[in-house]
Structure formats: structure tokens, C-alpha cells
Amino acid sequence: MEPQVLLLDEPMAGMNVEEKQDMSRFILDVNDEFGTTIVLIEHDMGVVMDISDRVVVLDYGKKIGDGTPDAVRSNEDVIRAYLGAGH
């Protein structure tokens, strides 16, 4: 099968740091090699920011952020909801 879109729901759940790094490399390799669009639902914000071209952030079903990782990282609504005031 050669899907055009691959939906991954919490693929890093329960993984340690090394396993998350391996999975991140695998996801990036699939995208690079096959050109597959990957929709990743993940709560590990470090992983999301490291491997994503575009990030959409939902808070209780409402979209509060949309853009590049850097743009989303600096979005005040996202900071309050997910990243914490210290970021």
C-alpha cells in the first residue's frame, strides 16, 4: 500500500527518549522517501516542534494556533494552554 496520507495517533505514547528519537527518524524518513503527508496527533510538544512543518493546536476542540513550529511556539494562546508561562 502507498497511502497519500498517514494518520498517526499518539505514536510516541509510553516510549522513552531513545525510542521517541527512533520513531521521529522513521516518521521523517517515510515523509522524505515516499512524499507521504503525515498527520500526527501527539502531546509531546518537543517531538511535535522538532519534526513538523506545520502545527495546528486545539484546546478543547477550538483551534488556537496554526503555522510553523516557531510561529506556534510564540503564540500566546498556545503558551498559556500547553507550554506554560515560563516559555
Backbone bond lengths (Angstrom), bond angles and torsions (degrees), N, CA, C in turn:
res aa  C-N    CA-C-N  psi(-1)  N-CA   C-N-CA  omega(-1)  CA-C   N-CA-C  phi
1 M - - - 1.445 - - 1.523 109.13 -
2 E 1.296 115.46 143.13 1.461 121.20 177.76 1.528 108.55 -129.87
3 P 1.333 116.30 78.24 1.466 118.79 -177.14 1.525 111.63 -67.12
4 Q 1.327 115.61 149.33 1.459 120.46 174.87 1.517 111.02 -82.35
5 V 1.350 115.75 -29.78 1.459 121.73 179.85 1.521 108.18 -129.65
6 L 1.323 115.89 135.58 1.458 122.13 177.40 1.523 107.82 -121.02
7 L 1.326 117.19 120.88 1.456 122.44 179.56 1.521 108.64 -100.16
8 L 1.333 115.75 120.84 1.463 121.75 179.14 1.521 108.54 -116.17
9 D 1.323 116.53 118.86 1.455 122.22 -178.16 1.526 108.91 -106.59
10 E 1.322 115.90 106.06 1.466 123.42 178.72 1.540 113.22 53.80
11 P 1.333 118.07 51.37 1.466 118.82 -178.02 1.530 113.56 -67.02
12 M 1.321 118.46 -16.72 1.459 121.18 -177.74 1.533 113.04 -96.83
13 A 1.327 117.08 1.43 1.465 120.70 -176.83 1.528 110.91 -57.96
14 G 1.310 116.01 128.48 1.459 121.70 176.42 1.512 115.29 78.44
15 M 1.323 117.64 5.18 1.467 120.50 -178.51 1.522 111.37 -91.81
16 N 1.339 115.01 150.13 1.456 119.27 173.02 1.534 108.81 -83.36
17 V 1.318 116.80 177.84 1.460 121.60 -174.65 1.529 111.76 -59.41
18 E 1.311 117.68 -44.71 1.472 120.75 -178.75 1.524 111.13 -64.12
19 E 1.321 116.71 -41.88 1.470 120.27 178.72 1.529 110.95 -65.14
20 K 1.334 116.81 -38.35 1.466 120.54 177.42 1.521 110.65 -63.97
21 Q 1.318 117.57 -39.43 1.461 120.83 178.07 1.522 110.43 -64.17
22 D 1.330 117.13 -43.29 1.466 121.25 178.12 1.525 111.28 -62.42
23 M 1.321 116.76 -44.63 1.469 120.66 179.90 1.523 110.62 -65.36
24 S 1.332 117.48 -39.42 1.472 121.02 177.85 1.518 110.69 -60.83
25 R 1.332 116.49 -44.54 1.467 120.36 178.08 1.530 110.76 -62.09
26 F 1.318 116.61 -41.20 1.465 121.01 178.95 1.530 110.72 -61.85
27 I 1.319 117.10 -45.55 1.469 121.34 179.91 1.524 110.24 -61.59
28 L 1.317 117.30 -45.59 1.469 120.86 179.06 1.519 111.38 -64.55
29 D 1.322 117.48 -38.55 1.466 121.48 178.77 1.528 111.39 -64.29
30 V 1.326 117.26 -42.10 1.466 120.93 178.43 1.523 109.63 -61.21
31 N 1.320 116.37 -44.00 1.458 120.45 179.21 1.518 110.95 -63.24
32 D 1.323 117.50 -45.70 1.461 121.42 -179.06 1.527 112.37 -66.40
33 E 1.318 116.75 -46.05 1.465 120.52 -173.19 1.529 113.07 -74.11
34 F 1.317 116.75 -39.98 1.464 119.74 -173.66 1.524 113.78 -109.37
35 G 1.326 117.62 -8.98 1.459 120.63 -178.24 1.515 112.88 69.65
36 T 1.317 116.33 21.52 1.456 121.91 -177.42 1.526 110.39 -73.86
37 T 1.314 116.00 131.23 1.457 120.55 172.19 1.518 107.38 -74.43
38 I 1.328 116.83 130.22 1.455 120.92 -177.48 1.521 109.08 -118.55
39 V 1.326 115.23 123.68 1.458 121.74 173.80 1.524 105.82 -101.81
40 L 1.322 115.29 117.52 1.456 121.67 -174.11 1.522 109.70 -114.67
41 I 1.320 116.08 119.91 1.459 121.17 172.95 1.518 105.54 -101.78
42 E 1.329 115.69 116.07 1.472 119.50 -172.76 1.518 109.33 -152.92
43 H 1.332 116.36 140.15 1.457 121.00 178.29 1.520 113.20 -97.82
44 D 1.317 118.13 -7.55 1.467 120.92 175.72 1.526 107.38 -81.38
45 M 1.334 115.42 96.99 1.466 120.67 -173.96 1.525 112.12 -62.54
46 G 1.318 118.68 -30.54 1.456 120.93 176.78 1.512 111.41 -62.08
47 V 1.310 116.42 -46.01 1.464 121.54 177.98 1.522 110.05 -63.25
48 V 1.322 116.35 -46.72 1.465 120.80 -178.73 1.522 110.29 -57.46
49 M 1.320 116.69 -49.13 1.464 120.99 -176.59 1.531 111.67 -67.90
50 D 1.328 116.88 -31.75 1.466 120.47 -177.75 1.527 113.67 -74.69
51 I 1.326 118.32 -34.39 1.468 118.74 -171.07 1.525 114.40 -111.72
52 S 1.317 118.20 -2.88 1.468 120.04 -174.16 1.521 113.05 -96.49
53 D 1.334 115.08 144.62 1.463 121.65 170.68 1.520 110.06 -86.55
54 R 1.330 115.20 -35.00 1.468 122.37 -179.07 1.516 108.10 -138.58
55 V 1.309 115.78 139.69 1.458 121.69 -178.95 1.531 108.71 -125.24
56 V 1.322 115.70 132.04 1.455 121.90 172.25 1.523 106.29 -117.68
57 V 1.324 116.49 128.59 1.458 121.29 -176.61 1.518 109.51 -114.57
58 L 1.330 115.25 128.89 1.454 121.47 176.73 1.525 109.31 -111.63
59 D 1.305 115.69 144.35 1.456 122.39 173.99 1.518 106.86 -131.08
60 Y 1.346 115.67 108.70 1.459 121.35 -176.03 1.529 111.45 53.68
61 G 1.334 116.26 42.30 1.454 122.19 176.28 1.518 115.82 83.10
62 K 1.312 117.25 -4.32 1.464 121.07 179.81 1.527 109.08 -102.93
63 K 1.334 116.29 131.42 1.463 120.08 178.69 1.525 109.35 -72.61
64 I 1.343 115.60 120.80 1.468 120.03 -179.76 1.528 112.30 -114.91
65 G 1.315 117.64 -7.77 1.452 120.71 178.53 1.511 111.17 -156.82
66 D 1.340 115.87 146.93 1.456 120.65 -179.11 1.521 107.37 -161.32
67 G 1.327 117.06 122.31 1.455 120.29 177.73 1.514 112.03 155.49
68 T 1.310 115.27 -159.83 1.463 120.63 177.94 1.526 109.03 -67.53
69 P 1.329 117.24 159.56 1.465 118.64 177.03 1.528 112.76 -54.32
70 D 1.330 117.67 -41.45 1.467 119.82 179.46 1.521 112.06 -63.99
71 A 1.328 117.18 -41.32 1.465 120.59 179.22 1.521 110.67 -64.98
72 V 1.316 116.90 -43.71 1.465 120.98 -179.37 1.522 110.72 -68.23
73 R 1.331 115.86 -38.99 1.468 120.90 180.00 1.530 111.18 -60.34
74 S 1.323 117.65 -29.86 1.462 120.94 -177.84 1.533 112.99 -98.42
75 N 1.328 117.38 1.79 1.457 122.21 179.55 1.530 109.01 -73.46
76 E 1.313 116.78 123.26 1.470 121.84 -175.89 1.529 112.93 -60.46
77 D 1.331 117.63 -38.28 1.472 120.54 178.88 1.521 110.90 -64.53
78 V 1.325 116.87 -41.57 1.464 121.51 179.16 1.522 110.06 -66.87
79 I 1.304 116.81 -42.29 1.468 120.44 178.95 1.525 110.12 -58.38
80 R 1.314 116.36 -48.37 1.477 119.87 179.75 1.531 111.92 -61.86
81 A 1.328 116.76 -42.83 1.464 120.36 -173.83 1.526 113.73 -77.92
82 Y 1.343 117.51 -36.95 1.465 119.28 -169.56 1.523 116.28 -127.67
83 L 1.288 117.83 -36.25 1.454 119.30 -170.81 1.524 112.93 -93.14
84 G 1.310 117.50 -23.33 1.453 120.67 -178.96 1.512 111.63 91.19
85 A 1.307 115.58 153.68 1.458 121.78 -174.88 1.518 113.01 -64.72
86 G 1.333 119.09 -22.73 1.457 122.16 -177.81 1.508 114.41 -72.02
87 H 1.326 118.08 -11.30 1.462 121.06 -178.92 1.496 107.60 -88.23
